[in-house]
Amino acid sequence: MDKTFSWRWPKTGGVYVEWNHGHAGIADFTTNYVIEAHPDFGVASKNRYKSFWAKYNTDELYVGGATQAKYKTAVNYARQQIGKPYAIKTTLSSTNAWYCSKLVYKAWLAAGYNVGNAKTSFPIPSGIVGVTPYQILWDDNVFFYQKVK
């Protein structure tokens, strides 16, 4: 997460967002790709885990106590969303459109873990309802593992 993150999303109508939010995705170690929701391509398994994300200041996190079976449940849930569109203005209950941290949050919720319930004061931009990567990062169930390298 940068102190200030700015991004103009051309495929979402040029929405300009500036806030410290970062990005979230789920590493699928069976394919070595990251399943993520992105404004330019929706939900996809497009970027290689190590070769792409190692170029950025990327942290590898894990969910405390999650077994391999639970991890597979989360990954399989995320896989089922591939091909669906991106939307920053959506609700957590909708499964029709996704943004990055909503995908991670809902995938882990399907596996039995709430990873977006951080009790932090963090300003969320107007019109965004849900969970941010910041909340996932600081959740009590989520722990730092290593930098992606």
Buried (B, 14 or more C-beta within 10 A) or exposed (E): BEEEBEEEBEEBEEBEBEBBBBBBBBBBEEEEBBBBBBBEBBBBBBBEBEEBBEEEEBBEBEBEEBEEEBBBBBBBBBBBBBEBBBBBBBEEEEBEBBBBBBBBBBBBBBBEBEBBBBEEEEEBEEEBEBBBBBBBBBBEBBEEEEEBE
